[in-house]
Each structure stands twice: as C-alpha cells, then as structure tokens.
Amino acid sequence: MSLRRRPRVVSTALLLVLSAACTGASGGQDGPDRVRGAKPGAAGVGDKLFPKMGNGGYDVTDYRLTLDYTPDSNRLKGTARITARATSALSSFHLDFAGLHVRKATVNGRTAEAERQGTELKLTPAAALPKGRAFTATVVYDGKPKTIKDPDGSEEGWIETDDGAVGLGEPTGSMAWFPGNHHPSDKARYDITVTVPKGLTAVSGGELKQRKTHGRHTTFRWSSAEPMASYLATVAVGDFDVHTTTTDGELPQYVAVDPDEAGDSTKVPDQITKVIDWESRTFGRYPFSSTGAIVDHLPGLGYALETQTKPYFADAPDEMLLVHELAHQWFGNAVTPRLWKDMWLNEGFATYAEWLWEEDHGGRTTDRTFRNFYDGTDDESGGIWDFAPAAPPSAARVSDAPVYGRGAMVLHKLRRAVGDKDFFTILRTWVKDHRHGNATTKQFIALSERISGKDLTKLYDVWLFGKDKPAKP
C-alpha cells in the first residue's frame, strides 16, 4: 500500500502510527506474512539417543496417507496430508523423511518451498504460521523406498518380501515410507489408504473401512482412531489369508497370515483371543477398538514388532511371543515413552507379562524366573547387567538385554515391595492415567510411591538406575 504525501508537516506521533500500519499489526517484519517472532522450527526434539528424530514447533493431530505400491518394481507413490497445530510461530518447519522424491509440497493449500538435507525435509510456507494455529501440510512423493539399517545392525524401514513389502518403524524406519514428525512424543491419528495389484492384500493398523477393486487394482482403507506413535504404524502388502472374528470380549479381530506360514499359524487367532482376554483381566481394559496380527514370511528379519492393534511377526509366532507383543498394546502403544531412554517402560513391562503368563499357566513362578535371571541360568539373562535399564548408553543399545530382562526384574522387586494388590493397581492406573499419551520413568516412580504410600527410592536406585549387579537378589 502506498500513502499519498500531503503538503504539510506530519507530526512525529503520526509518523509512528503510519510506520506501524505499514509493518503490519504485529508491529514487526518477523517472518512471511509478518507474524511476530516467527522462526524456523527445530530439526529434532532434543532426544539425546536420537537427536535428529522428531521436529520442534508443531504437534501433529492426523496423518492421512494415500499410497500406491507396485511390488514388481518396488515403486511407491504417496501423498501425505498432515494436520498439525503450531506450538510456536513458524517461518518454516521440518519433517523426517528418508529417500523418495518430493514432487510437490503445500501448506494450507499454497505451494511451499521444499528443501532436502539428509533425512530432513524442510518446508517453508508461503505465509508464516502463528502460534496455536492449525495447519495442513501436504507432500506428494514417489520412488523406491529404502531399507534402513538400525544402529544395532537390524533392518527396518521399507523391506521387500517374496510377494510384497512391509513398512516397519522402530525406532526410525517410518520415515522411509512417509514424511512426518517421527518421534514417539508426537502421537496422532492415522488414516491409510493403499492401492495394490489385484489379488494382493494391504494390511495396516486400526479398522478396515473400505476394500474396493477397480480394474487390475484393489484399494484398502484403514483407519486408526486412537493416537499412535509413528514407529508403531505399518503397511504390509502381500498374499495373505485373512481371518476375521471377535475375542471373547467381542473385540473385532483381524489376522492376516502368509500362506507359507499357514501350517504353523493355525492356532494364532484363538491364541490371540486367549491372550487378549487374560491381559485385559490382568492390566485393565484393552485400550484399542480392535486387535489382530500380521504373520508374514520374512526369514531372517530377526524380530517381531508391536505395531498398533496388529503386531507384526516375520514368521509364525509361539504363544509367549504373542503374549509379549500383545502386552505392548498396553505398555508402549497406549502409554508411550516420551523419550527413547525410557524404553524399559515398554520392554520391561512386556517381558514381565511373559513371567506372569508363565506363572498363571502352570510354568515357573515369577519368583523362580527372577532368580533364574539373577543367577544367569535363564536363556534370556545374558548381558542384563551391562547397564542400568533406565539409562541405555547409546542408540545402538536401546533394545539390549537390560531394558528387557532387568526391566522385568525391577517390576518384580516392586511387586514384592508393595504387595500384589498395590502392584496391579499401579499397572492398571498407569495405563488408565496415560492412555493414548506419553509418560516418563519419573512419573511411574511417583505413581508407585503414591499408591503404595512407600518411599521406594532405594529400590529404584539399586535396580533401575544402578550400574552394577546388586549384591543380593
């Protein structure tokens, strides 16, 4: 806007008013569209184990992913529509995204500048985003998605199978197949639509909302109404036998089994029902609106993953592995650690679920299992004294033995210290209080002391934070 100069003296006060009008109501040119204090969002959330993961300045509420996958060429086309709220005034922000070609990016429907640097995708919107403002970022992309090697040497990301592929995300792999805020502290709802060649099935978390065949392709739309950390999202494409039923508690159950694993998986649907019902009685109401599993054929993967509502198994699981991964639906999925260093809140709890299951089903008592871990006679006890469960020394060791076995030992010591009544009240309250959110070790300690009425400092100092093997079990 230009101002017509008048043939008279303009007062200093009036000049200040005119100056403010020209620089916008915010009083300063602080970013695109003159939003006061707008600056680039951080590339990372300050997680010491994974400093490049996650991004600052916004909170995602919804992901709407539209994917088209061709197994023969391993080519993926995708559109990610991300709805978020700015937690600070943003002149630009980052998304975690590894590989694949960005074809177009918009923010609130207007073209945004997209800049790639390693696994960071920086978007600069045409207009800065005020703090508190909801916005939508859309990224159109394609290419051959990457398999990512973890710091511990395992593989994740987008992994080809003999008849399709699977997207696995713990801890960083989800960025291989969609852009996002890939840190567990930012949970969101997901709607995932996948188009694949006719005859194949695309399985994801949540509930199947639509299945439609059109010509030589079939489109599957999955929706997860409950918030989910991105490392728990998955898409598995392949030739699957699908079993749909309900648990004894009338919970919808969807189990997809690769035909190569069918012979060893005949009991899996019934086992899931049995485990879910037992864990619901033990830990409280199941925290999601459906359950199930994906049993794929991926020899050599070396692990299973607690993908939300449908744990992923690379081959036919035994009953104890089902117990572990399904326990994660409470511990890790419903209640997710705020930082990766608190992984024992996932793995220690799921491991202790195994101990409880064995005790309740005619096996060793939890006291005996604890003793076997302490004296090193349990097959899974190797390396549990390498570091404190609540302090993994590096990203490469975030899933090492102390997080699992010694994490479970912490819980057993807690149970012995407070008694069964308070112990199971602590576990159920933990899930109830933090369902679909994030929590920390400090919060768990505070809860256990509040419910038990005891000072548990020494117990946690020795068993959870202590570096050395305790002198007495």
Secondary structure as UniProt FT lines:
FT   HELIX           12..23
FT   TURN            25..26
FT   HELIX           32..34
FT   TURN            36..37
FT   STRAND          39..40
FT   TURN            51..52
FT   STRAND          58..70
FT   TURN            71..74
FT   STRAND          75..86
FT   STRAND          90..96
FT   STRAND          101..107
FT   TURN            108..109
FT   STRAND          110..111
FT   STRAND          113..117
FT   TURN            118..119
FT   STRAND          120..124
FT   TURN            131..132
FT   STRAND          134..143
FT   STRAND          147..149
FT   TURN            151..152
FT   STRAND          155..160
FT   STRAND          165..168
FT   TURN            170..172
FT   HELIX           173..176
FT   TURN            184..185
FT   STRAND          188..197
FT   TURN            198..199
FT   STRAND          201..204
FT   STRAND          207..214
FT   TURN            215..216
FT   STRAND          217..228
FT   HELIX           230..232
FT   STRAND          235..238
FT   STRAND          241..246
FT   TURN            248..249
FT   STRAND          252..257
FT   HELIX           259..261
FT   TURN            263..264
FT   TURN            266..267
FT   HELIX           268..283
FT   STRAND          291..295
FT   TURN            299..300
FT   TURN            308..309
FT   STRAND          312..313
FT   HELIX           319..327
FT   TURN            328..330
FT   TURN            332..334
FT   STRAND          335..337
FT   HELIX           340..342
FT   HELIX           344..360
FT   TURN            361..362
FT   HELIX           366..375
FT   TURN            379..380
FT   TURN            382..385
FT   TURN            389..390
FT   HELIX           395..397
FT   TURN            398..399
FT   HELIX           402..406
FT   HELIX           407..418
FT   HELIX           420..434
FT   TURN            435..436
FT   STRAND          437..439
FT   HELIX           441..452
FT   HELIX           457..463
//
